[in-house]
Amino acid sequence: MTVEEHSPFGGLGSMVAQVVGEHCPRPVKCLSLPDAPVITGTSPEVFAHYGLTGEGIAKTVAEFLGN
């Protein structure tokens, strides 16, 4: 699981997925801002909208591990 305030492409999640896929294939979940125009607002508002808060991240992790 990676979390970043970046596009899903070319960031930490991409690098982790590449290394994991090459060396020990496992599911990887990359939580990031969408690769599209994002909503405007303060950082906390934007992060809350895309689930990049503590609560949102915990929810995504729980759902990911539950599958």
C-alpha positions in Angstrom: 0.0 0.0 0.0 1.4 3.4 -1.0 -0.1 6.8 -0.3 1.0 10.0 -2.1 -0.3 13.4 -3.0 0.7 12.8 -6.6 -0.6 11.3 -9.8 -0.8 7.5 -9.8 1.8 7.5 -12.7 5.5 8.0 -12.2 5.4 8.4 -8.4 6.2 6.2 -5.4 3.3 3.8 -6.1 4.6 3.1 -9.6 8.1 2.4 -8.3 6.9 0.2 -5.5 4.6 -1.8 -7.8 7.4 -2.3 -10.3 9.9 -3.6 -7.7 7.3 -5.8 -6.0 6.1 -7.1 -9.3 9.6 -8.0 -10.4 10.9 -9.5 -7.1 8.0 -10.8 -5.1 4.7 -10.5 -7.0 2.0 -9.4 -4.6 -1.1 -7.2 -4.9 -0.2 -3.5 -4.5 -2.7 -0.7 -3.8 -1.6 2.8 -4.7 -3.7 5.6 -3.2 -3.1 8.9 -4.9 -4.7 11.9 -6.5 -6.4 11.0 -9.8 -4.6 11.4 -13.1 -7.1 14.1 -14.1 -7.9 17.7 -13.1 -8.5 17.7 -9.4 -11.0 19.7 -7.4 -9.8 23.0 -6.0 -9.7 23.9 -2.4 -7.3 23.9 0.5 -5.0 20.9 0.9 -7.2 19.4 3.7 -10.3 19.8 1.5 -8.7 18.2 -1.5 -7.2 15.3 0.5 -10.6 14.7 2.2 -12.3 14.6 -1.1 -10.0 11.9 -2.5 -9.8 9.8 0.7 -6.2 10.9 1.6 -7.0 11.5 5.2 -6.1 9.2 8.1 -9.7 7.9 8.1 -9.9 7.5 4.4 -6.5 5.7 4.2 -7.5 3.3 7.0 -10.8 2.5 5.2 -9.0 1.8 1.9 -6.4 -0.4 3.7 -9.1 -2.3 5.5 -11.0 -2.9 2.2 -7.8 -3.9 0.4 -6.8 -6.4 3.0 -10.3 -7.8 3.3 -10.3 -8.8 -0.4 
